[in-house]
Amino acid sequence: MSVDVPARSAVASPPALTKDRPLTRPRPSRATGRRRLGPGRPVRYGWAVGPVLLFALWAAGSAAGLLDPRALPAPWTVAATAGDLIADGRLQNHLLTSARRALLGLLFGVAAGVLLALVSGLSRVGEALVDGPVQIKRAIPSLALIPLLILWFGIGESMKVITIALGVFVPVYIHTHNGLRAIDNRYVELAETVRLGRTAFVRQVVLPGALPGFLLGMRFAVTAAWLALAVVEQVNATSGIGYMMELARTYGQTDVILVGLVVYGLLGLVSDGLVRLVERRTLTWRRTLAG
């Protein structure tokens, strides 16, 4: 008696994995002409493209006679003026004074912002006491407090440093506090499971989790420091880049004013670049769109 053999299924079975046919990830077809989603590969020295283009437009407008040299001197005129200021030693002295004021204000502002963020972010009672006044301060520009600060602290260095610190601590507090509250609750539950103490919990969970927010706040803070510095140095100062610019305004020296603006811009660009460098080095564990 014969036995009927069932016919093979019409659907072919997948090929067996052998050494000759390893399991590989399918490669995207180049025929479609589509690129990967996202911002693409990083551009080398991309941070300098915008400033160089702006400088080129400024130089081209000056060379073509489209810009009035009395209102906006040519780049080479400003460069020559900067060379004269450097040769006299005036630019270096003013720059050192400005850098000292900005660093002191940044130091005090960052310390206050981090401390208040920890108090508010780790305690509901602390948040009830701290967050409201900080939000009120956030709505009041630091520069609007200058008349009151002059009455309290006079017109010396203390007033200038405190004004810079007030402009710095708010962005540090806001972003650090947000980073604390954005920590994944699973890490908190894991810390409770392994019975971490309060100090170890802050060191191993809280601080690493809040670091991205803190570094983002630092980028806003360094910009706020230079903005506040540019204003307070024009209030009864005897040295600093802002004083140099105010003195040049009195004598109608537009080229000296532009030298000061270029210095402020370079300081802001370099300080922001340093914070971004620290961010890239310390947050290598994150997989983000920018990376």
C-alpha positions in Angstrom: 0.0 0.0 0.0 1.4 3.3 -1.0 1.4 6.3 1.2 0.8 9.7 -0.3 3.5 12.2 0.5 2.0 15.7 1.2 3.0 18.4 -1.1 5.5 21.0 0.0 4.1 24.3 1.1 4.1 27.0 -1.4 5.8 29.3 1.1 9.5 28.7 1.0 11.2 28.1 4.3 13.9 30.6 5.3 17.4 29.5 4.3 19.5 27.9 7.0 22.2 30.0 8.6 25.5 28.7 7.5 29.1 29.9 7.6 28.7 30.9 4.0 25.5 32.9 4.7 26.0 34.8 8.0 23.2 36.8 9.5 23.9 40.4 8.6 22.0 43.6 9.1 20.4 44.7 5.8 22.2 47.7 4.2 20.1 50.6 3.0 19.8 50.8 -0.7 21.8 53.6 -2.4 19.4 53.6 -5.3 16.7 55.4 -3.3 19.0 58.4 -2.8 17.6 58.9 0.7 19.8 60.1 3.6 19.6 59.2 7.2 17.3 61.3 9.4 18.8 63.8 11.7 21.2 66.8 11.5 23.9 64.8 9.6 27.6 64.5 10.3 29.2 67.3 12.4 30.9 70.0 10.4 34.5 70.6 11.3 35.0 74.0 12.8 31.3 74.6 12.4 31.2 77.0 15.3 33.4 79.4 13.2 31.4 79.4 10.0 28.8 81.9 11.2 31.2 84.5 12.6 33.5 84.2 9.6 30.6 84.8 7.2 29.5 87.8 9.3 33.0 89.2 9.1 33.2 88.6 5.4 29.9 90.5 4.8 31.2 93.4 7.0 34.5 93.5 5.1 32.7 93.4 1.7 30.3 96.1 2.6 33.2 98.4 3.8 35.3 97.7 0.7 32.3 98.5 -1.5 31.6 101.7 0.2 28.1 100.6 1.4 28.9 101.3 5.1 29.6 104.7 6.4 33.0 104.6 8.1 31.9 107.1 10.7 29.1 104.9 11.8 30.7 101.5 11.2 34.5 101.5 10.6 36.0 98.9 8.4 37.4 95.7 10.0 41.0 96.7 9.2 40.5 100.0 10.9 39.1 98.2 14.0 42.1 95.8 13.9 44.5 98.7 13.7 42.9 100.3 16.7 43.0 97.1 18.6 46.7 96.8 17.8 47.3 100.3 19.2 45.4 99.5 22.4 47.4 96.3 22.8 50.7 98.1 22.2 49.7 100.7 24.9 48.7 97.9 27.3 45.3 99.4 27.8 43.3 96.6 26.3 45.0 93.9 28.4 44.5 95.9 31.7 40.8 96.5 30.9 40.3 92.8 29.9 41.9 91.5 33.1 39.6 93.7 35.2 36.5 92.6 33.3 37.5 88.9 33.4 38.0 89.1 37.2 34.5 90.7 37.7 32.8 88.2 35.4 34.5 85.2 37.1 33.7 86.3 40.6 30.0 86.9 39.6 29.9 83.6 37.8 31.4 81.7 40.8 29.0 83.2 43.4 26.0 82.9 41.0 26.6 79.3 40.1 27.2 78.3 43.8 23.9 80.0 44.8 22.0 78.5 41.9 23.2 74.9 42.6 22.6 75.2 46.3 19.1 76.5 45.9 18.3 73.9 43.2 19.4 71.1 45.5 17.3 72.5 48.4 14.3 72.9 46.2 14.7 69.8 44.1 15.2 67.3 46.9 12.6 68.6 49.3 9.0 69.6 48.9 9.3 71.9 51.9 12.4 73.4 50.3 10.6 73.9 47.0 7.7 75.7 48.8 10.2 78.1 50.4 12.7 78.6 47.5 11.0 78.2 44.2 8.4 81.1 44.6 11.0 83.8 45.3 13.3 82.5 42.6 10.4 82.7 40.1 9.7 86.3 41.2 13.4 87.2 40.7 13.2 85.5 37.3 10.5 87.9 36.3 12.5 90.9 37.4 15.5 91.8 35.2 18.8 91.9 37.1 19.6 95.2 35.5 16.4 96.8 36.9 17.8 96.1 40.3 20.9 98.3 39.8 19.5 101.5 41.3 18.5 99.5 44.5 21.9 97.7 44.6 23.7 101.0 44.3 21.8 102.3 47.4 22.6 99.1 49.3 26.2 98.4 48.3 27.4 101.7 46.7 29.0 102.0 43.3 32.1 99.9 44.0 33.1 96.4 43.0 30.6 94.7 45.3 27.6 96.1 43.4 29.1 95.0 40.1 29.8 91.4 41.2 26.4 91.0 42.9 24.6 92.2 39.8 26.5 89.7 37.7 25.8 86.9 40.2 22.0 87.7 40.2 22.0 87.4 36.4 23.8 84.0 36.6 22.1 82.1 39.4 18.6 82.1 37.9 19.4 80.0 34.7 21.6 77.7 36.8 18.8 77.2 39.3 16.1 76.7 36.7 17.9 74.1 34.6 19.5 72.2 37.5 16.1 72.0 39.3 14.5 70.7 36.1 17.3 68.1 35.8 16.7 67.0 39.3 13.0 66.5 38.8 13.5 64.8 35.5 15.6 61.9 37.0 14.0 58.6 36.2 12.1 57.2 39.2 13.4 53.7 38.5 16.8 54.9 39.6 15.3 56.2 42.9 13.6 52.8 43.4 16.8 51.0 42.7 18.7 53.2 45.2 16.0 52.3 47.8 16.3 48.6 46.9 20.1 48.5 47.5 19.6 50.7 50.6 21.7 53.7 49.6 22.2 56.3 52.2 21.3 59.9 51.7 24.8 61.0 50.9 25.5 58.1 48.6 22.1 58.7 46.9 23.0 62.4 46.2 26.5 61.5 45.0 25.6 58.5 42.8 22.1 59.3 41.5 21.2 62.9 42.0 24.3 64.7 40.8 24.8 62.5 37.7 21.1 62.8 36.8 21.1 66.6 37.2 24.4 67.1 35.3 22.9 67.6 31.8 20.5 70.3 33.2 23.3 72.0 35.1 25.5 72.2 32.0 22.7 73.6 29.9 22.1 76.2 32.6 25.8 77.0 32.5 25.6 77.9 28.9 22.9 80.5 29.7 24.9 81.6 32.8 28.1 82.5 31.0 26.2 84.5 28.5 24.3 86.3 31.2 27.5 87.1 33.0 29.0 88.9 30.0 25.7 90.7 29.4 25.5 92.0 33.0 29.2 92.9 32.9 28.7 95.1 29.8 26.2 97.2 31.7 27.6 97.4 35.2 31.0 98.5 33.8 29.4 101.6 32.5 28.2 102.6 36.0 30.9 104.8 37.5 33.7 102.4 36.6 37.3 103.4 36.3 38.5 100.3 34.4 37.1 97.4 32.3 36.0 96.9 28.7 32.7 98.6 29.4 34.5 101.7 30.9 36.7 101.8 27.8 33.7 101.8 25.6 31.9 104.5 27.6 35.0 106.7 27.5 35.2 106.1 23.7 31.5 107.2 23.3 32.3 110.5 25.1 35.0 111.2 22.5 33.1 109.7 19.5 35.6 106.9 18.9 33.5 104.4 17.1 36.4 102.1 16.3 37.2 101.7 20.1 33.6 100.9 20.8 33.7 98.2 18.1 36.9 96.8 19.6 35.0 96.4 22.9 32.1 94.8 21.2 34.3 92.3 19.4 36.1 91.5 22.7 32.7 90.8 24.4 31.6 88.7 21.5 34.8 86.6 21.5 34.6 86.2 25.3 31.0 84.9 25.0 31.9 82.6 22.1 34.9 81.1 23.8 33.2 80.6 27.2 30.2 78.9 25.6 32.6 76.7 23.6 34.4 75.7 26.8 31.1 74.7 28.4 30.1 72.7 25.4 33.4 71.0 25.4 32.9 70.0 29.0 29.4 68.8 28.2 30.7 66.6 25.4 33.4 65.1 27.6 31.3 64.4 30.7 28.1 63.3 29.0 29.6 60.7 26.6 27.1 58.1 28.0 24.1 59.9 26.5 22.9 59.0 23.0 21.3 62.0 21.6 20.4 63.4 18.1 23.3 65.8 18.2 25.8 63.0 18.8 
